[in-house]
Amino acid sequence: MRRNGLDVAYDICREITKRASSSFYYGFLMLPPAQRRAIYAAYAFARQCDDIVDGDLAQAEAERQLDAMRASLDRCLAGHPEGPVMKALSETVRIYKIPSEYLYMLIDGVRIDLTKRRYSTFDELREYCYGVASTTGLICIEIFGYKGGEKTRKYAEDLGIALQLTNIMRDVAEDAERGRIYIPQEELEWFGYEEADLAAGRTGPEFRRLMAYQAHRARDYYDSGRKLLDRLPLRARACVSVMSGIYTSILDEIERSPSVVYRRRVGPGTGQKLALAGREVVRSVVG
C-alpha cells in the first residue's frame, strides 16, 4: 500500500533518532504509536539543531544555518513546513499544542555553543542546560500528557538538567579536545584542578573529587526529576523511567571510576540497554 507523505516524514524522523544511537530511542519504544511518532519528530528537530553546532562548520556558517533553521521553524509554525522533519513537526505541534517558545528556546540554547566555551559558575551552566535539555523535556511532557501543572514542568526541567550534566561528565575529555569546558571555572579552582590537567588527562585525587562533586549535583537533579514519573500516564512513565535508568547507569560507572571518561565513551551496550529497559518498565509500573 502506498504511503502518504506525512507517514514518510515520520519514518525519516524515526531513522534520524535511531541513527543517532541515542539512549532515548529505547525509551521511546515504550510509547503508544501516535506519541512515539510525535516524539521522533521533536527529537529529529532537536538533533538537526544540535548537529549544526557539533559539526566542523566555521562559526559564520553554523550561525547562518541556525538562522535558516529558525526561519524554517517560522514557516513550519505558520502552516508552511518544508522538508520531512518540519512536516512531521508541524503536525506534532498542532496535535499536542506544544508551545512554540520551547522550540525557539532550543535553537537559542544550542547557539550558545558557538560563542561560549567556558562557564564561570554553575548558574551560567544551568542556563545552558535549560536551553539544550530542559526545553526538550518540556516538549516531551506536552506529548505525553501530564497532571500537576507548573510543578510537573519543574520536575521535567530538572530531569533534563540531570541528563545534560551526565552528558557533560561523560564527554569531558572529548569536549576539552574541542576547546569546550563545561565544568564551571570556579569549581575547577575549588578542587585545585586546572584546564591544563584536563587537557593532559590527569585523573589524580583532584580530578576524582571534582567529578564526585559533579555527580552529587547530578544525583540531586535526578531525585527531583524522578518526581515527574507519578504525574505521567503509565506508558509515558515507562519511557521516562527507561531514559533516566540508562543515564543513571552511565553516572554510576563514572562515579565508580572517573578516569574511565578518558579511556572510552561510557554507556551500556544494546543488550544492557534492553535489560535496563525491562527493569525500568517494571519499576515504573510497580512504583
C-alpha positions as CSV (number, residue, x, y, z in Angstrom):
1,M,0.0,0.0,0.0
2,R,1.3,3.4,-1.0
3,R,2.2,5.6,2.0
4,N,1.4,9.3,2.2
5,G,4.0,12.0,2.5
6,L,3.4,12.5,6.2
7,D,4.0,8.9,7.0
8,V,7.2,9.0,5.1
9,A,8.2,12.2,7.0
10,Y,7.7,10.4,10.3
11,D,9.7,7.4,9.1
12,I,12.6,9.7,8.3
13,C,12.4,11.2,11.8
14,R,12.4,7.8,13.3
15,E,15.5,6.9,11.3
16,I,17.3,10.1,12.4
17,T,16.5,9.1,16.0
18,K,17.7,5.6,15.6
19,R,20.9,6.5,13.7
20,A,21.9,8.9,16.5
21,S,22.3,5.8,18.7
22,S,20.5,7.7,21.4
23,S,19.7,6.0,24.6
24,F,16.4,7.9,24.3
25,Y,15.4,5.6,21.4
26,Y,14.9,2.7,23.8
27,G,12.7,4.8,26.0
28,F,10.6,6.0,23.0
29,L,9.8,2.4,22.2
30,M,7.6,2.3,25.3
31,L,5.2,4.9,24.0
32,P,1.9,4.3,22.1
33,P,2.5,4.6,18.3
34,A,1.0,8.1,17.9
35,Q,3.1,9.6,20.7
36,R,6.1,7.7,19.5
37,R,5.8,9.3,16.1
38,A,5.4,12.7,17.7
39,I,8.5,12.2,19.9
40,Y,10.5,11.1,16.8
41,A,9.6,14.4,15.1
42,A,10.6,16.5,18.1
43,Y,13.8,14.6,18.6
44,A,14.7,14.8,14.9
45,F,14.3,18.6,15.0
46,A,16.5,18.8,18.1
47,R,19.1,16.6,16.5
48,Q,19.3,18.7,13.4
49,C,19.8,21.8,15.5
50,D,22.5,20.1,17.6
51,D,24.3,18.7,14.6
52,I,24.8,22.2,13.2
53,V,26.9,23.3,16.2
54,D,28.6,20.0,16.8
55,G,29.9,19.7,13.3
56,D,33.1,21.1,11.9
57,L,31.5,24.1,10.4
58,A,33.1,27.6,10.6
59,Q,31.2,29.7,13.2
60,A,29.8,32.0,10.5
61,E,28.4,29.1,8.5
62,A,27.0,27.5,11.7
63,E,25.3,30.8,12.6
64,R,23.9,31.0,9.1
65,Q,22.5,27.5,9.3
66,L,20.9,28.2,12.7
67,D,19.3,31.3,11.3
68,A,18.0,29.3,8.4
69,M,16.6,26.7,10.9
70,R,14.9,29.4,12.8
71,A,13.3,30.8,9.6
72,S,12.3,27.3,8.6
73,L,10.6,26.9,12.0
74,D,8.8,30.2,11.5
75,R,7.3,28.8,8.2
76,C,6.6,25.5,9.9
77,L,4.6,27.1,12.7
78,A,2.8,29.3,10.2
79,G,1.5,26.2,8.4
80,H,4.0,26.0,5.6
81,P,6.6,23.3,6.6
82,E,9.4,22.5,4.3
83,G,11.2,19.1,4.4
84,P,10.2,15.9,6.1
85,V,11.3,16.9,9.7
86,M,9.4,20.1,9.6
87,K,6.3,18.4,8.1
88,A,6.2,15.9,10.9
89,L,6.9,18.6,13.5
90,S,4.2,20.8,12.2
91,E,1.6,18.1,12.7
92,T,3.0,17.2,16.1
93,V,2.9,20.8,17.3
94,R,-0.7,21.1,16.1
95,I,-2.0,17.9,17.7
96,Y,-0.2,18.3,21.0
97,K,-0.4,22.1,21.3
98,I,3.3,22.3,22.0
99,P,4.2,25.9,23.0
100,S,6.3,27.4,20.2
101,E,8.7,29.1,22.7
102,Y,10.1,25.8,23.6
103,L,11.2,25.2,20.1
104,Y,12.8,28.6,19.7
105,M,14.5,28.2,23.1
106,L,16.1,25.0,21.9
107,I,17.6,26.8,18.9
108,D,18.8,29.6,21.2
109,G,20.3,27.0,23.6
110,V,22.4,25.2,21.1
111,R,23.5,28.5,19.6
112,I,25.4,29.2,22.9
113,D,28.0,26.6,21.9
114,L,29.1,28.7,19.0
115,T,30.3,31.6,21.2
116,K,30.6,30.3,24.8
117,R,33.3,27.8,25.6
118,R,33.7,28.4,29.4
119,Y,31.3,28.8,32.3
120,S,32.3,30.8,35.3
121,T,29.6,29.5,37.7
122,F,27.0,26.8,37.8
123,D,24.3,29.4,37.4
124,E,25.7,30.1,34.0
125,L,25.9,26.4,33.2
126,R,22.4,25.7,34.4
127,E,21.1,28.3,32.0
128,Y,22.8,26.5,29.1
129,C,21.5,23.1,30.3
130,Y,18.0,24.5,30.5
131,G,18.2,25.7,26.9
132,V,19.5,22.5,25.4
133,A,17.9,19.9,27.6
134,S,15.1,21.1,29.8
135,T,13.3,22.5,26.8
136,T,13.3,19.0,25.3
137,G,11.8,17.6,28.5
138,L,9.1,20.3,28.4
139,I,8.3,19.4,24.7
140,C,8.1,15.7,25.7
141,I,5.6,16.1,28.5
142,E,3.3,18.1,26.3
143,I,3.2,15.0,24.0
144,F,2.9,12.6,27.0
145,G,0.2,14.4,28.8
146,Y,0.6,15.2,32.5
147,K,-1.0,16.3,35.6
148,G,0.2,18.8,38.2
149,G,0.8,21.9,36.1
150,E,3.8,24.1,36.9
151,K,5.3,21.8,39.5
152,T,5.3,18.9,37.0
153,R,7.0,21.2,34.4
154,K,9.7,22.0,37.0
155,Y,10.4,18.3,37.5
156,A,10.7,17.9,33.7
157,E,13.2,20.8,33.7
158,D,15.2,19.2,36.5
159,L,15.4,15.8,34.8
160,G,16.6,17.5,31.6
161,I,19.4,19.2,33.6
162,A,20.3,15.9,35.2
163,L,20.7,14.2,31.8
164,Q,22.7,17.1,30.5
165,L,25.0,17.1,33.5
166,T,25.6,13.4,32.9
167,N,26.5,14.1,29.3
168,I,28.9,16.7,30.4
169,M,30.7,14.3,32.7
170,R,30.8,11.5,30.1
171,D,32.1,13.8,27.4
172,V,34.5,15.9,29.5
173,A,37.6,14.6,27.7
174,E,36.2,14.9,24.2
175,D,34.8,18.4,24.8
176,A,38.2,19.5,26.2
177,E,39.8,18.4,22.9
178,R,37.4,20.6,21.1
179,G,38.1,23.6,23.3
180,R,34.9,23.4,25.3
181,I,34.9,23.1,29.1
182,Y,31.5,22.9,30.7
183,I,32.6,22.3,34.3
184,P,32.4,25.7,35.9
185,Q,35.7,27.6,36.3
186,E,35.1,28.3,39.9
187,E,34.7,24.6,40.7
188,L,37.9,23.8,38.9
189,E,39.6,26.3,41.3
190,W,37.8,24.8,44.3
191,F,39.3,21.4,43.7
192,G,42.8,22.6,42.6
193,Y,42.3,21.2,39.1
194,E,43.4,23.3,36.1
195,E,42.4,23.3,32.4
196,A,45.9,22.0,31.6
197,D,45.2,19.0,33.8
198,L,42.0,18.4,31.9
199,A,43.8,18.6,28.5
200,A,46.6,16.3,29.8
201,G,44.1,13.7,31.1
202,R,45.3,13.8,34.7
203,T,43.0,11.8,36.8
204,G,44.5,12.0,40.3
205,P,42.8,12.9,43.6
206,E,41.8,16.4,42.5
207,F,40.0,15.1,39.4
208,R,38.2,12.4,41.4
209,R,37.0,14.9,43.9
210,L,35.9,17.3,41.2
211,M,33.9,14.5,39.4
212,A,32.4,13.3,42.7
213,Y,31.1,16.8,43.2
214,Q,29.6,16.9,39.7
215,A,28.0,13.5,40.3
216,H,26.5,14.5,43.6
217,R,24.8,17.5,42.0
218,A,23.5,15.4,39.1
219,R,22.0,13.0,41.6
220,D,20.1,15.9,43.3
221,Y,18.6,16.8,39.9
222,Y,17.7,13.2,39.2
223,D,16.0,13.0,42.6
224,S,13.8,15.9,41.7
225,G,13.3,14.8,38.1
226,R,12.0,11.4,39.0
227,K,9.1,13.0,40.8
228,L,7.8,13.6,37.3
229,L,7.0,9.9,36.9
230,D,3.9,9.7,39.1
231,R,2.4,12.6,37.1
232,L,2.6,10.9,33.8
233,P,0.4,8.2,32.1
234,L,1.7,4.7,32.5
235,R,3.4,4.2,29.2
236,A,5.0,7.7,29.3
237,R,6.2,6.9,32.8
238,A,7.9,3.8,31.4
239,C,9.5,5.8,28.7
240,V,10.9,8.4,31.1
241,S,12.0,5.7,33.5
242,V,14.0,3.9,30.9
243,M,15.8,7.0,29.7
244,S,16.5,8.0,33.3
245,G,17.7,4.5,34.1
246,I,20.1,4.3,31.2
247,Y,21.6,7.7,32.0
248,T,21.8,6.8,35.7
249,S,23.8,3.7,34.8
250,I,26.3,6.0,33.0
251,L,26.6,8.2,36.0
252,D,27.1,5.1,38.2
253,E,30.0,3.9,36.1
254,I,31.7,7.3,36.1
255,E,31.3,7.5,39.9
256,R,32.9,4.1,40.3
257,S,35.9,5.1,38.1
258,P,36.1,8.7,37.0
259,S,39.1,8.1,34.8
260,V,37.0,5.9,32.5
261,V,35.9,9.0,30.6
262,Y,39.5,9.2,29.3
263,R,39.6,5.6,28.2
264,R,36.3,5.2,26.3
265,R,32.8,6.6,25.8
266,V,30.8,5.4,28.8
267,G,27.5,3.8,28.2
268,P,25.7,0.5,28.2
269,G,25.6,-1.7,25.1
270,T,22.4,-2.6,23.3
271,G,21.9,-5.7,25.4
272,Q,22.4,-3.8,28.6
273,K,20.0,-1.1,27.4
274,L,17.3,-3.6,26.7
275,A,17.8,-5.2,30.1
276,L,17.7,-1.8,31.7
277,A,14.5,-1.0,29.7
278,G,12.9,-4.2,31.1
279,R,13.9,-3.4,34.6
280,E,12.7,0.2,34.4
281,V,9.4,-0.7,32.9
282,V,8.7,-3.0,35.9
283,R,9.8,-0.2,38.3
284,S,7.5,2.3,36.6
285,V,4.5,0.0,36.9
286,V,5.0,-1.1,40.5
287,G,6.5,2.2,41.7
